[in-house]
């Protein structure tokens, strides 16, 4: 994140900056006489969902992580991307935006500790045969991570960092050979990563994969909507008839 954007966010966490001029914001963050530069970075922050403006323009504040008690919406920070194949993407803890969900989407045991959760955006299709709550991980999907769960059991999906590079893999511990195996589950032939236990200090688990928020399949959604609109125009149907038409 640009240093000016970070300074604006820090200011907006402390104060409502809606009533400030661009010059005033610049002065407060140590960037005087640069109103167009401040305007540019404000627009960047608004576009990424890091700043929230009220419709009447009377409030402009930084989006707070966690549950908003007024709107009942949870904001989960998107802190970057993780490659689902080889460890090619740099791990980056800068917040890129927020994924907004309602509380009942989270598992009940996580509802009380939303500040322990973050989102990564998957890059690549090298985990497209994974099964996280029955869902695979495809390019562009949002992956929910529990950052407290850093002691995984064999068979769990984890976010790991090796040499500063992040990836999503399936974790196994091979006790016979005293090594960790990070496996891809993909239609592609991607070799695992092997880490000997004596080298584990250079290997970091950054959390466990809890769930996957799939990108919408817009074509299928439109087809479903059109189908239900057609059904609504018919006379009342029995449950059996409704299921029949839904499955056509």
C-alpha positions in Angstrom: 0.0 0.0 0.0 1.2 3.5 -0.8 2.5 5.4 2.2 0.1 8.2 1.6 -2.8 5.8 1.6 -1.7 4.3 4.8 -1.4 7.7 6.5 -5.0 8.6 5.3 -6.3 5.3 6.7 -4.6 5.9 10.0 -6.2 9.4 10.2 -9.6 8.1 9.2 -9.5 5.5 11.9 -9.1 8.3 14.5 -11.3 11.0 13.0 -14.2 11.6 10.6 -12.5 13.3 7.7 -15.6 14.0 5.7 -15.5 17.7 6.6 -11.9 18.2 5.8 -10.6 19.8 2.6 -8.1 18.0 0.5 -5.5 20.5 1.7 -6.4 19.9 5.3 -6.0 16.2 5.0 -2.7 16.7 3.3 -1.5 18.9 6.1 -2.6 16.5 8.8 -0.7 13.6 7.3 2.4 15.6 6.4 1.8 16.0 2.7 0.9 19.7 2.3 0.1 21.6 -0.9 -0.7 18.4 -2.8 -4.6 18.3 -3.0 -4.7 16.4 -6.3 -2.4 13.7 -4.9 -4.6 13.4 -1.8 -7.7 13.2 -4.1 -6.1 10.4 -6.1 -5.3 8.3 -3.0 -8.7 8.9 -1.5 -10.3 7.6 -4.6 -8.0 4.6 -4.6 -9.0 3.8 -1.0 -12.7 4.3 -1.7 -12.5 2.1 -4.8 -10.9 -0.7 -2.8 -13.5 -0.5 0.0 -11.0 0.6 2.6 -12.8 3.9 3.2 -16.5 4.1 3.7 -18.5 7.2 2.8 -22.1 7.8 4.0 -24.6 8.6 1.3 -25.2 12.1 2.6 -21.4 12.8 2.6 -21.3 13.6 6.3 -19.1 10.8 7.3 -15.9 9.3 5.8 -14.1 6.8 7.9 -11.8 3.8 7.6 -13.6 0.4 7.4 -13.2 -1.4 10.6 -12.5 -5.1 10.7 -15.0 -7.4 12.4 -18.7 -7.1 13.0 -20.5 -3.7 12.5 -23.2 -3.7 15.2 -25.4 -1.3 13.3 -25.4 -3.0 9.9 -24.8 -6.6 11.2 -22.2 -7.0 8.5 -18.8 -8.6 9.1 -15.8 -7.1 7.2 -13.0 -9.6 6.7 -9.7 -8.2 5.5 -8.3 -9.4 2.1 -4.6 -9.4 2.7 -3.4 -10.5 -0.6 -3.2 -13.5 -2.9 -1.9 -17.0 -2.5 -0.7 -19.2 -5.4 -2.4 -22.6 -5.4 0.4 -24.3 -7.2 4.1 -23.6 -6.9 5.0 -21.0 -4.3 5.2 -18.1 -6.7 3.2 -15.3 -5.1 4.9 -13.1 -2.5 3.1 -13.2 0.9 1.8 -9.7 1.6 0.1 -8.6 4.8 -1.1 -5.3 3.4 -4.9 -5.1 3.4 -6.2 -4.8 -0.2 -9.9 -4.5 0.7 -12.6 -6.2 2.7 -14.9 -9.1 2.0 -18.3 -8.4 3.6 -20.5 -11.3 4.8 -23.3 -11.8 7.3 -22.7 -13.5 10.6 -24.6 -16.7 9.8 -22.3 -17.5 6.9 -19.5 -18.2 9.4 -19.3 -21.5 11.4 -20.8 -21.0 14.8 -17.5 -21.6 16.6 -15.8 -18.7 14.7 -18.6 -16.1 15.1 -17.1 -14.8 18.4 -13.5 -14.3 17.0 -13.8 -12.7 13.6 -10.6 -10.8 14.3 -8.7 -14.0 13.9 -9.9 -14.5 10.4 -8.7 -13.1 7.1 -9.2 -13.7 3.3 -6.8 -14.6 0.6 -7.7 -14.6 -3.1 -6.6 -17.8 -4.9 -4.4 -17.5 -8.0 -4.3 -20.4 -10.3 -6.3 -23.7 -10.5 -3.7 -26.0 -8.9 -6.1 -26.8 -6.0 -9.1 -27.3 -8.2 -9.7 -30.9 -6.9 -9.5 -29.9 -3.2 -12.6 -30.4 -1.1 -13.2 -27.7 1.6 -16.7 -28.2 2.9 -17.4 -29.8 -0.5 -16.0 -26.9 -2.5 -12.8 -26.8 -4.6 -10.4 -23.8 -4.8 -10.3 -22.2 -8.2 -8.7 -19.1 -9.6 -10.3 -15.9 -8.2 -12.1 -17.7 -5.3 -11.9 -16.1 -1.8 -10.4 -18.4 0.8 -11.2 -18.0 4.5 -8.3 -18.5 6.8 -8.1 -19.0 10.5 -4.8 -17.4 11.5 -4.8 -19.0 15.0 -4.8 -22.5 13.6 -1.1 -22.9 13.0 -0.6 -26.5 14.2 -2.4 -28.4 11.4 -3.2 -32.1 11.3 -2.6 -34.3 8.4 -5.2 -33.9 5.7 -6.0 -30.3 6.5 -5.6 -27.4 4.0 -3.2 -24.7 5.1 -1.7 -21.4 3.9 2.1 -21.7 4.2 5.0 -19.4 3.6 8.4 -20.7 2.3 11.2 -18.2 1.8 8.6 -15.3 1.9 6.3 -16.9 -0.7 2.8 -18.0 0.1 0.8 -21.0 -1.2 -2.3 -23.0 -0.4 -1.7 -26.8 0.0 -2.9 -29.9 1.7 -0.7 -30.7 4.7 0.7 -34.1 5.7 3.2 -35.2 8.2 5.2 -38.2 7.2 6.4 -39.6 10.6 8.4 -42.4 9.0 10.6 -40.1 7.0 10.3 -37.2 9.5 9.1 -34.7 6.8 6.2 -32.4 6.0 4.6 -32.9 2.6 2.6 -30.1 1.0 0.5 -31.6 -1.7 -1.5 -30.1 -4.5 -4.9 -31.5 -5.5 -5.3 -30.6 -9.1 -6.2 -31.9 -12.5 -2.6 -30.9 -13.4 0.4 -33.0 -12.5 2.1 -30.8 -9.8 4.8 -32.3 -7.6 4.5 -31.9 -3.8 6.8 -29.9 -1.7 8.9 -31.8 0.9 10.2 -30.2 4.1 12.4 -32.2 6.5 11.6 -31.6 10.1 15.1 -30.2 10.8 14.3 -27.5 8.2 10.9 -26.7 9.6 12.2 -23.4 11.2 12.2 -22.0 7.6 8.7 -23.1 7.0 5.8 -21.0 8.4 2.1 -22.0 8.6 0.0 -18.9 8.5 -3.4 -20.5 9.2 -5.8 -23.2 8.2 -8.3 -23.0 5.3 -11.8 -22.9 6.8 -14.0 -22.2 3.8 -14.1 -21.1 0.2 -16.3 -18.3 -1.1 -16.8 -19.2 -4.8 -16.9 -16.6 -7.6 -20.5 -16.6 -8.9 -21.2 -18.5 -12.1 -23.3 -15.7 -13.6 -24.5 -17.8 -16.6 -25.9 -20.5 -14.4 -27.5 -18.0 -12.0 -29.3 -16.3 -14.9 -30.5 -19.7 -16.3 -31.8 -20.6 -12.8 -33.6 -17.3 -12.5 -35.2 -17.6 -15.9 -36.3 -21.1 -15.1 -38.0 -20.1 -11.8 -39.7 -17.2 -13.5 -41.2 -19.6 -16.0 -42.3 -21.9 -13.3 -44.0 -19.0 -11.4 -46.2 -18.4 -14.5 -47.7 -21.9 -14.2 -50.5 -22.9 -11.9 -49.5 -24.1 -8.4 -47.3 -27.2 -8.6 -46.8 -30.1 -6.2 -43.4 -30.7 -4.6 -42.8 -33.5 -7.1 -43.7 -31.4 -10.1 -41.5 -28.5 -8.8 -38.5 -30.8 -8.5 -39.1 -32.2 -12.0 -39.1 -28.8 -13.6 -36.1 -27.6 -11.5 -34.1 -30.5 -12.8 -34.9 -30.2 -16.5 
